[in-house]
């Protein structure tokens, strides 16, 4: 019998917290990241994702708890931690007055890498992200997708063992976002790199991550593979709306053979069930026999949004839409000022 070999841990976090005045941005979180995996933090804006990355990369001092990166304590060995990791921040950091290759070499300078080493490596990285033809163009001429790829290349200049990606595709169109996903997968598959990314995009977490930590209001509420997280909510989800708010027939719905759980909100019942197609027919028959009138019904197979709703009580899809609306308004206002 072959003995199972445990994958080494590259990030170990225990009880990590960060407080700003009366605000607890990160509240005693604990988790591990395994070497060679893509690990994701999934949650809305303000959940504590960026604060956690800033602590792990030694930009912020924790208020409590501990963390090790590549076996190094982030408080005792901050310089060694910085040399071991790469960071692609949420905001664009490249100097628009410099060319693409000059920006990457500048990042190498900050790590203390000699120019005779950083320049050839910068050329390799630009090829890696498909920017070799734009290497000598000023960044001010780059598109949003090109800038994001440049940030990715800059984060690799120090040959990191672990790469942090904070909202790596925020604000990009679908086509460019998919291209960035391909580069991220390549880093894992061809370069055997460990990647830690934060995102509020459900599809991004589902497509890229080996394991996901759902974070909400500074707490980690669930960790698992995408498949395990979806399975954890216990079946298909049926949402049925009725005209009448009363009577509450939750107890009757719960007695149906295939139903595993039911929750009522205003004129709507959210039902978890095995074999959702068959359960839907039973559900409609029972509602009608109770004298109520169905206005709508929907059946969904388990998704990460259903998982998020299950553990936080809110839909991340709705919060994502609200955030994109705010971003659109901000861009419109910026353009109006010019």
C-alpha positions in Angstrom: 0.0 0.0 0.0 1.4 3.4 -1.0 1.7 5.8 1.8 0.1 9.2 1.1 2.6 12.1 1.1 1.4 15.3 2.7 1.9 18.4 0.6 4.1 21.0 2.4 2.5 24.1 3.8 3.9 27.4 2.5 1.5 29.7 4.4 0.5 29.1 8.0 -1.9 31.6 9.7 -3.1 31.3 13.3 -5.5 33.7 14.9 -4.5 36.6 12.7 -6.3 39.9 13.4 -6.1 43.6 12.5 -7.9 46.4 14.3 -8.2 50.0 13.1 -9.5 52.0 16.1 -12.9 50.4 16.8 -13.0 48.5 13.5 -11.9 44.9 13.5 -11.0 44.4 9.8 -9.6 40.9 10.3 -10.9 38.9 13.2 -8.8 36.0 14.4 -8.5 34.0 11.1 -6.6 30.7 10.8 -5.8 28.8 7.6 -3.0 27.1 5.6 -1.9 27.3 2.0 -0.3 24.3 0.5 2.7 24.5 -1.8 1.8 24.5 -5.5 -1.9 25.3 -5.1 -3.9 28.3 -6.1 -5.6 29.4 -2.9 -8.4 32.0 -3.0 -10.0 34.5 -0.7 -13.6 35.0 -1.9 -15.6 37.9 -0.5 -17.0 41.4 -1.1 -15.2 44.7 -0.8 -14.5 45.4 2.9 -14.4 41.7 3.9 -10.7 41.8 5.0 -9.0 40.3 1.9 -6.6 43.1 1.1 -5.8 43.7 4.8 -4.9 40.1 5.2 -2.5 40.2 2.2 -1.0 43.4 3.5 -0.2 41.7 6.8 1.2 38.5 5.2 3.4 40.6 2.9 4.6 42.7 6.0 3.1 46.0 4.8 0.8 46.0 7.9 1.7 44.9 11.4 -1.0 42.5 12.8 -2.9 43.4 16.0 -2.8 39.8 17.1 -2.1 36.2 16.0 0.8 34.9 14.0 1.7 33.9 10.4 4.6 32.1 8.7 5.5 32.5 5.0 7.9 29.9 3.6 8.6 28.9 7.1 9.5 32.5 8.1 7.7 34.4 10.9 6.3 37.6 9.3 7.2 39.7 12.4 10.6 38.2 13.2 11.9 37.9 9.6 10.1 40.6 7.5 12.9 41.2 5.1 13.3 37.5 4.3 9.6 37.2 3.8 9.6 40.1 1.3 12.4 38.5 -0.7 10.4 35.2 -0.8 7.2 36.6 -2.2 5.9 38.5 -5.2 2.9 40.9 -5.0 0.5 42.1 -7.7 -1.6 44.8 -5.9 -5.1 45.7 -6.7 -4.2 49.2 -7.8 -1.9 49.9 -10.8 1.5 50.8 -9.5 3.6 51.1 -12.8 5.1 54.5 -13.6 3.3 55.8 -16.7 6.3 57.9 -17.8 8.6 54.8 -17.9 8.5 52.0 -20.5 7.3 48.5 -19.6 10.8 47.1 -19.3 12.0 50.1 -17.3 9.2 49.5 -14.8 10.2 45.8 -14.3 13.9 46.7 -13.9 12.9 49.3 -11.3 11.1 46.6 -9.3 14.3 44.6 -9.6 16.3 47.6 -8.2 14.0 47.7 -5.2 14.8 44.0 -4.5 18.5 44.8 -4.8 18.9 42.7 -8.0 21.8 43.7 -10.1 20.9 45.2 -13.5 22.9 42.6 -15.4 20.5 40.0 -13.9 17.3 42.0 -13.8 17.3 43.2 -17.4 17.5 39.8 -19.2 14.9 38.4 -16.7 12.7 41.4 -17.4 12.8 40.6 -21.1 11.9 37.0 -20.3 8.9 38.1 -18.2 7.6 40.5 -20.9 7.6 37.5 -23.3 5.9 35.4 -20.7 2.9 37.8 -20.5 2.9 38.7 -24.2 4.3 42.2 -23.9 7.6 41.9 -25.7 6.5 44.1 -28.6 5.5 46.8 -26.2 8.6 46.6 -24.0 9.9 49.9 -25.0 6.6 51.8 -25.1 5.6 54.1 -22.2 3.1 52.6 -19.9 0.8 55.6 -20.6 0.1 54.0 -24.0 -0.9 50.6 -22.5 -4.5 49.4 -22.3 -5.9 48.2 -19.0 -5.2 44.5 -19.8 -1.6 45.3 -20.8 -1.1 47.2 -17.5 -2.4 44.2 -15.5 -0.1 41.9 -17.4 2.8 44.3 -16.7 1.9 44.2 -13.0 2.0 40.4 -13.1 5.4 40.4 -14.8 6.7 42.9 -12.2 5.6 40.7 -9.4 7.8 37.9 -10.7 11.1 39.8 -11.0 12.5 38.3 -7.8 11.7 34.7 -8.7 9.1 34.4 -5.8 8.1 31.1 -4.2 4.7 32.5 -3.5 2.8 35.1 -5.6 0.0 37.3 -4.0 -2.6 38.5 -6.4 -5.0 41.1 -5.0 -8.2 41.2 -7.2 -6.0 40.5 -10.3 -8.8 41.1 -12.9 -10.7 43.9 -11.2 -12.3 46.2 -13.8 -11.1 44.2 -16.8 -13.5 43.1 -19.6 -14.4 39.5 -19.9 -12.0 38.7 -22.7 -9.0 40.3 -21.0 -10.0 38.7 -17.7 -9.9 35.2 -19.4 -6.5 35.9 -20.8 -5.1 36.8 -17.3 -6.6 33.6 -16.0 -4.6 31.7 -18.6 -1.4 33.4 -17.4 -2.2 32.5 -13.8 -2.8 28.9 -14.7 0.5 28.8 -16.6 2.4 30.0 -13.5 1.0 27.1 -11.5 1.3 24.4 -14.2 4.5 25.3 -15.9 6.4 27.1 -13.2 5.0 25.2 -10.2 4.3 28.4 -8.4 2.0 28.8 -5.4 -0.5 31.6 -5.9 -2.7 33.3 -3.3 -5.4 35.4 -4.9 -8.3 37.5 -3.6 -11.4 38.0 -5.6 -15.1 38.9 -5.5 -15.7 37.3 -8.9 -17.5 33.9 -8.4 -16.4 32.6 -11.8 -12.8 33.5 -11.1 -12.7 31.6 -7.8 -14.5 28.6 -9.3 -12.3 28.5 -12.4 -8.9 29.1 -10.9 -8.7 28.0 -7.3 -7.8 24.6 -5.9 -9.2 25.7 -2.5 -11.3 28.7 -1.5 -11.7 30.5 1.8 -15.0 32.4 2.1 -14.3 35.6 4.1 -17.0 37.9 5.4 -16.7 40.8 7.8 -13.1 39.7 8.8 -14.1 36.1 9.5 -13.4 33.0 7.5 -16.7 31.2 7.4 -15.8 28.2 5.3 -12.8 26.7 3.5 -12.8 23.9 0.8 -12.4 23.0 -2.8 -15.0 24.5 -5.1 -16.7 21.1 -5.4 -16.7 20.5 -1.6 -18.1 23.9 -1.0 -21.0 23.3 -3.4 -21.7 19.9 -2.0 -21.7 21.3 1.5 -25.0 23.2 1.0 -26.8 19.9 0.6 -28.6 19.7 -2.7 -30.3 21.7 -5.4 -31.9 25.0 -4.5 -35.5 25.8 -5.4 -36.8 29.4 -4.9 -40.6 29.7 -5.2 -42.5 33.0 -4.8 -46.2 33.2 -3.8 -48.8 36.0 -3.8 -49.7 35.5 -0.1 -47.3 36.3 2.8 -49.6 34.2 5.1 -50.0 31.5 6.1 -46.4 30.4 6.5 -46.3 26.8 5.1 -42.6 26.2 5.8 -43.4 23.3 8.1 -45.5 21.6 5.4 -42.8 22.1 2.8 -40.2 20.6 5.2 -42.3 17.4 5.4 -41.9 16.7 1.7 -39.8 13.6 1.1 -37.1 15.2 -1.0 -36.8 18.4 1.0 -33.8 18.9 3.2 -34.2 22.5 4.4 -36.6 25.4 3.9 -36.3 29.1 4.7 -39.0 31.8 4.2 -38.4 35.5 3.4 -41.4 37.7 2.8 -43.4 36.0 -0.1 -40.6 33.7 -1.0 -39.5 30.2 0.1 -35.9 29.0 -0.5 -35.9 25.2 -0.5 -32.9 22.8 -0.5 -33.8 19.4 -2.0 -32.5 16.2 -3.5 -33.5 15.8 -7.2 -34.7 19.4 -7.6 -36.7 18.6 -10.7 -38.9 16.1 -9.0 -39.0 18.1 -5.8 -40.3 21.2 -7.7 -43.3 19.3 -8.9 -44.2 18.1 -5.4 -43.6 21.6 -4.1 -45.9 23.3 -6.6 -48.7 20.7 -5.9 -48.4 21.2 -2.2 -48.5 25.0 -2.4 -51.5 25.0 -4.6 -53.3 22.5 -2.4 -52.7 24.9 0.5 -54.6 27.6 -1.3 -51.6 29.7 -2.2 -50.8 31.1 -5.7 -47.3 30.6 -7.2 -45.8 33.7 -8.9 -42.4 32.3 -9.8 -40.2 29.3 -9.4 -36.5 28.7 -10.1 -34.3 25.8 -9.8 -30.5 26.1 -9.5 -27.8 23.5 -9.1 -25.3 24.4 -6.3 -23.0 27.3 -7.2 -20.5 29.4 -5.3 -23.1 32.1 -5.0 -25.5 29.7 -3.4 -22.6 28.7 -1.0 -21.9 32.3 -0.2 -25.6 32.9 0.5 -25.8 29.8 2.6 -23.0 30.8 4.9 -23.4 34.6 5.0 -27.0 35.2 4.3 -26.2 37.5 1.3 -25.7 37.0 -2.4 -22.2 37.8 -3.5 -23.6 38.1 -7.1 -25.7 41.1 -6.0 -22.8 42.7 -4.2 -20.6 42.2 -7.3 -23.3 44.0 -9.4 -23.5 46.9 -7.0 -19.7 47.3 -7.0 -19.5 47.3 -10.7 -22.2 49.9 -10.8 -20.2 52.1 -8.4 -17.1 51.6 -10.5 -18.9 52.7 -13.6 -20.2 55.8 -11.9 -16.7 56.7 -10.7 -15.2 56.4 -14.2 -18.0 58.6 -15.6 -17.4 61.2 -13.0 -13.6 61.1 -13.6 -14.2 61.6 -17.3 -16.6 64.5 -16.7 -13.9 66.3 -14.7 -11.4 66.2 -17.7 
